[in-house]
Amino acid sequence: MNITLWGVRGSIPTTNPNTKEYGGNTSCVEVDADGWLLVLDAGSGIQGLNRSINVKNSRIDILLTHLHMDHIQGLGFFGPLFNPATEIHIWGPAGNSQSLRARLGRYFSPPLFPVYFRNLTCKLILHEIEKSSFTIGPFTIQSDYVIHPGPTVGFRIQHHRGVFTYIPDHEFALGCNINKVKDLRWVSGSKLASGADLLMHDAQYTLEEYQAKQGWGHSSMEDTIQFAALNEVKRLLLSHHDPMHSDEQLRSFQNELKEKHASTVVFDMAVEGSTIEL
């Protein structure tokens, strides 16, 4: 199972010249194994995925954690959607009063986008998910709701070569003191993260920044490291970087955190364009 990171920023893409090392695109991750391709979220990073040899697959599955703009803004620019020979499956949460198709249809229409669903030439199949279990090719996938504004899920993707958990937008610490948790079953996202070989998780803020942004739906780097350690994750990627954080700042944050949490869990900052093999 190969995991390629095409977008690791949060909120909006950044063109800041001081963010070249870690990248400026919003959430999009490619997972491929045994000839099957999963696309996790469809932020601006999907532009990089367009160049991947794997997009030539006759079937592609796009798994959306939620429908905030930074996670779907690249969807209309994904080439296979306009290829009649391609079968595209989109998996994502419905709203309380609208179907997944209706919610995505608001994006695929003016004034947000000039192309309607009816203009897509691929074979398109939509799947509504919540707390769900399903199989795609060699992958066994669990989805579950996590704490973030609006219907939002995380994914646990199991392959015979390992377990990858993807929770890019998550504020599990809201109303929860992670240092006093006695039963992880009641901590948002723990069922998805428990024992994962690789966890890619929201870590948008420093601890100081988070104090002023509680309730915004994102986690601090410190809390995310604690979350991974408590769930006995083997490796953690801190992701959903704040668009205002430069390469220099992210390097500095990582060095400080590694000094402080040297024996806690193995972790790194997520880097756009990198590939991890499980």
N, C-alpha and C positions, 0 to 999 in steps of 0.2 A: 504494500500500500504506500503510494507516494502522495505527499501533501505539499502543494505549492501555494505560497502566499502571494496573491496578486493585489491585495489591498488591505492595509492594517490601520488606517486612520479612522477617526470617529468624526461624526457630525458633518463635515464638509471636506472636499478635497483641498489640499493646499499646494500652491505652486511656489511656496517659499524656497528660494535657492539653497537655504540652509537645512533642507529636509531631504536631500538626495540620498543619504545613506540608508535611512529607514523608510523612505518613500512617502508619497503624498496622497495616494488613492484610498478611497473608502472601501469597506469590507467586501472581499471576494476571495474565496479559497477553493482551489482545485484538489479533488481527491480522486485518484485513479488506481485501479487494480484489476487485473485479469480482463482487460479490454472494456471495463465499465467506467463511466465518468460521472462523478458527482460535482456539482457546483454549489458551494455554500455561500449564499447571499449574492447579490448582483449589484454591488456598488460600482463606483467608477473604475475599480480595479479590474473589472471584467474586460476592459480594453486589452490588458495583457493576456488574459486567457484566450481572447480571439486569435492570438498568434500561436497557441499551443497546438501541437499535432493531434492532441486528443479530441479537439472539437470536430474532427472528421468522423467521429463515431456516429452511427446511424441513430443511436438513442442517447440522450443526455438528460440527466435528472438535476433540476435546480431546486435546492432546499432553502427556503426563505425563513429566517428566524422571526422576522416581522416586516412591516411595510413602511417603516420610516424612510424618508427619501434617501438617506445616505446608504441604505441597503438595497434599494431598487433602482437608483438613478441610472445605472448602466444597462438595465435590462433591455431597453429598446434599441441598444446598440450592439446586442449580441448577435453576430452574424447567422448562427444556425436557426434563429427564429424565422429567417427569411429563406430557408432552404427547404423546398418541398420534399427532399429525400430524408429529412431529419425528423425524428419523433422526439418531442420535448415534453417532459413531465415536470410540472411545477408543483411543489409541495409547500404549503404554508398555512398559517392559522387564519380562520375566518374571523369576522368581527361579531359583535353581539347582535347586530341587526342586519349585517350585510354578508353575502357570500364572499369567498375568496375571489371569484371572477368579478363580482361587482366592485370590490375594493381595488383590484388591479386595473379594472376598466377605467377607474378615475385617473390613473396614471397614463394609460394608453388612450388618451383623448385630449383635445385642446381644452384649456390653454397650456397644459403641462407638457403635452407631446403631440406631434402632428399625425402620428400613426395610430389607427384604431386596432383593436383585437382582430377585427375582420380582415385587416390588411396583412396579417401574419400568414405566411404560406407554409410553414411547417405543420406537422401533425401535432396539435397542442392538446395536452390532457392535464387537467387541474385536479389536485388532491387536497382536500381540507384535512388538517391534522390538529390535534390538541395534545392530550396525554396519550400518545399512540406508539404502537410497535409495528414495524413493517419491514419488508425485505426488498432490496433492489440488487439484483444480480448476486454478487458474493458478499454484499453488505447486509448486516442485520442492524436496524436503526431504531433507536428509541428517541422520542421527542417528549418534552414536558414543559409546562409553563414555568417561566422564571419571572422574577420581579423586575419590571421595566414598564414604563407607561404604554398602554395599549396592549392588545394580545401579542405576547412574545414567547417564543419557545427557544430552548437550546437543544442540541443534538448529541447523542452518544452513538458513534459509528463503530461497529465491531466487524472486524475481518479476521481471518485465521492468523494474520500476522500481527495483530494488535488492536488496541482500542484508542480511538481518537474522540475527544469530547470538545465540542465547539459551542462556547457561550459568549458571544462578543459583546452583548449589551445586558448588563445584569447588576443590580444593586442588592445583593443578598444581605448586606449589613443593615439595610433599612429596618429598624425595629429589632435588630439582633446584635447582641454583643458577642462577636465571634470568639473572644477570649474566655467566655463563660459558658460556651455551648457544651451540653452534656449528652445530647442526642442529635446526631447529624441528620437523622431522618426528617427533622423539622426545619432544616436549613435549606432554603431555595437553591436548587441546582445540584445538591449533593448526590442524589440518586443517579444523575448523569455523570458526575465527575468521579465518583468513588473508584479508586484503583486504576484510573486511566493511565495508559502508557504516555499519552500526550494530551494535555489540556491547553486549549487556546482560550483565554478569558479576558474579559473587560478589565482594564487597569488604566483608565483614562486620566485619573487625577493623582497628584501627590497627596499625602495625608493632610497637608495644610490646605490644599485646594478643596479637598472633599468637605472640609468643615463648613464651607460657604455654599456648597452645592448638594447637600443632602436632599434626597427626594427627586433629583434630576434623572435617576435611573442608571447611574454608572458607579463604578467601584474605585477605591483607591488602590494603589500598587501594594501598599502594606497589607490591606485586608485581603487582597487576592492571593498573596503569598501564604497568608495564614489559612485561607480557604483550601488551597492546594495541599498544604501540609496536613491539615486535619483529614482530608479525603485521601491521603496516601497516594497522591499523584506522583508518577515517576519523573515527569518533566513538564514544566510549565512555560508557556509563551505568554508574556504580558502584551496585550494588544489593545486595539481601539484607541490608539494614541491621540491625545488632544492635538487638534490641528495647529495650535499655537506653540507646541513644544518642538524646538529645533533638534537637529542631530546632536549638537553639543549638550543640550539639556538632557536628552534621553540617555546618552552615554554616561553623563554625570549621575543621573538617577540610578542607572543600573549598577555602577560602581559602588555607590553608597549603600544600595540595598544588598549587594553581595557581601559587603563587609559586615553588615548588620545581621544578615540571615544566611551566613555561610553554611550552616549545618541544617537549615530548615527544609529546603527542597531545591532541586536543580531547576534553575530558571534563566531565561534570557528575554530581552525585548524582541518582539516579532519584527522581522525585516522583510519588506516587500521584495519579491523576486526570489526568495530563498525556498529550497525544497528540503523536506524532511522525509526520510524513508523509515517506515516502521516495519 
